[in-house]
């Protein structure tokens, strides 16, 4: 998102000159899986008529990409 810090900047700020953080691949993958689950849940709610939001129908490719990249991160 424009205006938000990137991953490297956030990690530098969080570390604040301390020791290097361990590899964060598992955390990056977990974040993608969690977001895919949330998006899938919202899509299901829309399809079941519990929350009408036609934009949810655009999510399946993004959900699949998030799961795929999470898997790729973990190798």
ROSE-4610 file (N, C-alpha, C; in Angstrom, 1 decimal, always signed):
// ROSE-4610
residu = [X/X/X/X/X/X/X/X/X/X/X/X/X/X/X/X/X/X/X/X/X/X/X/X/X/X/X/X/X/X/X/X/X/X/X/X/X/X/X/X/X/X/X/X/X/X/X/X/X/X/X/X/X/X/X/X/X/X/X/X/X/X/X/X/X/X/X/X/X/X/X/X/X/X/X/X/X/X/X/X/X/X/X/X/X/X/X/X/X/X/X/X/X/X/X/X/X/X/X/X/X/X/X/X/X/X/X/X/X/X/X/X/X/X/X/X/X/X/X/X/X/X/X/X/X/X/X/X/X/X/X/X/X/X/X/X/X/X/X/X/X/X/X/X/X/X/X/X/X/X/X/X/X/X/X/X/X/X/X/X/X/X/X/X/X/X/X/X/X/X/X/X/X/X/X/X/X/X/X/X/X/X/X/X/X/X/X/X/X/X/X/X/X/X/X/X/X/X/X/X/X/X/X/X/X/X/X/X/X/X/X/X/X/X/X/X/X/X/X/X/X/X/X/X/X]
num = [1/1/1/2/2/2/3/3/3/4/4/4/5/5/5/6/6/6/7/7/7/8/8/8/9/9/9/10/10/10/11/11/11/12/12/12/13/13/13/14/14/14/15/15/15/16/16/16/17/17/17/18/18/18/19/19/19/20/20/20/21/21/21/22/22/22/23/23/23/24/24/24/25/25/25/26/26/26/27/27/27/28/28/28/29/29/29/30/30/30/31/31/31/32/32/32/33/33/33/34/34/34/35/35/35/36/36/36/37/37/37/38/38/38/39/39/39/40/40/40/41/41/41/42/42/42/43/43/43/44/44/44/45/45/45/46/46/46/47/47/47/48/48/48/49/49/49/50/50/50/51/51/51/52/52/52/53/53/53/54/54/54/55/55/55/56/56/56/57/57/57/58/58/58/59/59/59/60/60/60/61/61/61/62/62/62/63/63/63/64/64/64/65/65/65/66/66/66/67/67/67/68/68/68/69/69/69/70/70/70/71/71/71/72/72/72/73/73/73/74/74/74/75/75/75]
x = [+0.8/+0.0/+0.9/+0.6/+1.3/+1.3/+2.5/+2.5/+2.8/+2.7/+3.0/+4.4/+5.0/+6.4/+6.4/+7.5/+7.6/+8.1/+8.3/+8.7/+10.0/+11.0/+12.4/+12.4/+11.7/+11.6/+11.0/+9.9/+9.3/+10.2/+10.9/+11.8/+13.0/+13.5/+14.5/+14.1/+12.9/+12.3/+12.1/+11.5/+11.2/+12.5/+13.5/+14.8/+15.5/+15.4/+15.9/+17.4/+18.2/+19.6/+20.0/+19.0/+19.3/+19.8/+19.9/+20.4/+19.5/+20.1/+19.3/+18.2/+17.0/+15.9/+16.1/+15.5/+15.6/+14.8/+15.0/+14.3/+12.8/+12.1/+10.6/+9.8/+10.3/+9.5/+8.3/+8.3/+7.1/+6.1/+6.5/+5.5/+4.9/+5.7/+5.2/+4.2/+4.5/+3.6/+2.3/+2.4/+1.3/+0.4/+0.9/+0.1/-0.7/-0.1/-0.8/-1.9/-1.7/-2.7/-3.9/-3.5/-4.6/-5.5/-4.8/-5.6/-6.4/-5.9/-6.7/-7.9/-7.7/-8.8/-9.9/-9.5/-10.4/-11.2/-10.5/-11.1/-12.1/-11.7/-12.5/-13.8/-13.7/-14.8/-15.8/-15.3/-16.1/-16.8/-16.1/-16.7/-17.8/-17.6/-18.7/-19.9/-19.7/-20.8/-21.6/-20.9/-21.6/-22.4/-21.8/-22.5/-23.7/-23.6/-24.7/-25.8/-25.6/-26.5/-26.5/-25.5/-25.4/-24.9/-24.1/-23.6/-23.4/-24.3/-24.3/-23.1/-22.2/-21.1/-20.6/-21.1/-20.7/-19.2/-18.5/-17.0/-16.3/-16.9/-16.3/-16.1/-16.9/-16.7/-15.4/-14.7/-13.4/-12.3/-12.6/-11.5/-10.9/-11.6/-11.0/-9.6/-9.3/-7.9/-6.9/-7.3/-6.4/-6.2/-7.3/-7.2/-6.2/-6.4/-5.5/-4.1/-3.9/-2.5/-1.9/-2.6/-2.1/-1.7/-2.5/-2.2/-0.9/-0.9/+0.2/+1.6/+1.5/+2.7/+3.2/+2.2/+2.6/+3.3/+2.8/+3.4/+4.8/+4.9/+6.2/+7.2/+6.8/+7.7/+8.3/+7.5/+8.0/+8.8/+8.7/+9.5/+8.9]
y = [-1.2/+0.0/+1.2/+2.2/+3.4/+4.1/+4.6/+5.3/+4.4/+3.1/+2.2/+1.7/+1.5/+0.9/-0.5/-0.9/-2.2/-3.1/-4.4/-5.4/-5.1/-4.8/-4.5/-3.3/-2.2/-1.1/-1.4/-2.2/-2.6/-3.4/-4.3/-5.1/-4.3/-3.4/-2.5/-1.7/-1.1/-0.3/-1.2/-2.4/-3.3/-3.7/-4.0/-4.5/-3.4/-2.1/-0.9/-1.1/-1.7/-1.8/-3.0/-3.8/-5.0/-6.1/-7.3/-8.5/-8.8/-9.4/-9.7/-10.7/-10.5/-11.3/-12.7/-13.7/-15.0/-14.9/-15.9/-15.9/-15.9/-15.1/-14.9/-15.6/-16.5/-17.1/-17.8/-18.5/-19.1/-18.1/-16.9/-15.9/-15.3/-15.0/-14.5/-15.5/-16.7/-17.7/-17.8/-17.8/-17.8/-16.7/-15.5/-14.3/-14.4/-15.0/-15.2/-16.2/-17.3/-18.3/-17.8/-17.0/-16.4/-15.4/-14.6/-13.7/-14.5/-15.5/-16.4/-16.9/-17.4/-17.9/-16.9/-15.7/-14.6/-14.3/-14.1/-13.8/-14.9/-16.2/-17.3/-17.3/-17.0/-16.9/-15.8/-14.6/-13.5/-13.9/-14.6/-15.0/-16.0/-16.9/-17.9/-17.2/-16.2/-15.4/-14.7/-14.2/-13.5/-14.5/-15.7/-16.7/-17.3/-17.3/-17.9/-16.8/-15.6/-14.6/-13.9/-14.2/-13.6/-12.1/-11.8/-10.5/-10.2/-9.4/-9.2/-8.2/-8.7/-7.9/-8.5/-8.1/-8.6/-8.6/-7.6/-7.6/-8.8/-9.6/-10.8/-11.8/-11.7/-12.7/-12.5/-11.4/-11.2/-11.8/-12.4/-12.8/-14.2/-15.2/-16.5/-16.5/-15.7/-15.8/-15.3/-14.2/-13.7/-14.7/-15.3/-16.4/-17.5/-17.9/-19.0/-18.6/-17.3/-16.8/-16.7/-16.3/-16.2/-17.5/-18.5/-19.9/-20.4/-20.2/-20.6/-19.9/-18.6/-17.9/-18.4/-18.6/-19.2/-20.5/-21.3/-22.6/-22.5/-21.5/-21.3/-20.7/-19.9/-19.3/-20.4/-21.4/-22.5/-23.5/-23.4/-24.3/-25.7]
z = [+0.0/+0.0/+0.0/-0.8/-0.9/+0.5/+0.9/+2.2/+3.4/+3.3/+4.4/+4.3/+5.4/+5.3/+4.8/+4.1/+3.6/+4.7/+4.4/+5.3/+5.9/+5.1/+5.6/+6.5/+6.2/+7.0/+8.4/+8.4/+9.6/+10.5/+9.9/+10.7/+11.2/+10.4/+10.9/+12.1/+12.0/+13.1/+14.3/+14.1/+15.2/+15.9/+15.1/+15.7/+16.4/+16.0/+16.6/+17.0/+16.1/+16.4/+17.2/+17.6/+18.4/+17.5/+18.1/+17.3/+16.2/+15.2/+14.0/+14.3/+13.7/+13.9/+13.2/+13.7/+12.9/+11.6/+10.8/+9.5/+9.8/+9.1/+9.3/+8.3/+7.5/+6.5/+7.0/+8.1/+8.6/+9.0/+9.5/+9.9/+8.6/+7.6/+6.3/+5.7/+5.8/+5.2/+6.0/+7.4/+8.2/+8.0/+7.8/+7.6/+6.3/+5.3/+4.0/+4.2/+4.9/+5.1/+6.0/+7.0/+7.8/+6.9/+6.1/+5.3/+4.3/+3.7/+2.8/+3.5/+4.7/+5.5/+5.7/+6.1/+6.4/+5.1/+4.0/+2.7/+2.3/+2.5/+2.1/+3.0/+4.3/+5.1/+4.7/+4.4/+3.9/+2.6/+1.7/+0.4/+0.7/+1.6/+1.9/+2.5/+3.4/+4.0/+2.9/+1.9/+0.8/+0.0/-0.3/-1.1/-0.4/+0.9/+1.7/+1.9/+1.5/+1.7/+3.0/+3.8/+5.1/+5.1/+4.1/+3.9/+2.5/+1.9/+0.5/+0.1/-0.7/-1.1/-2.4/-3.6/-4.9/-5.1/-4.5/-4.7/-4.2/-3.3/-2.8/-3.9/-4.9/-6.0/-6.8/-6.6/-7.2/-6.4/-5.3/-4.4/-4.7/-5.3/-5.5/-6.0/-7.1/-7.6/-6.6/-5.8/-4.8/-3.7/-3.2/-2.2/-2.6/-3.8/-4.4/-4.4/-4.8/-4.9/-3.6/-2.6/-1.2/-0.7/-0.9/-0.5/-1.2/-2.5/-3.3/-2.9/-2.6/-2.2/-0.8/+0.0/+1.4/+1.2/+0.4/+0.2/-0.5/-1.4/-2.0/-1.1/-0.1/+0.9/+1.7/+2.0/+2.9/+2.1/+0.8/+0.0/-0.1]
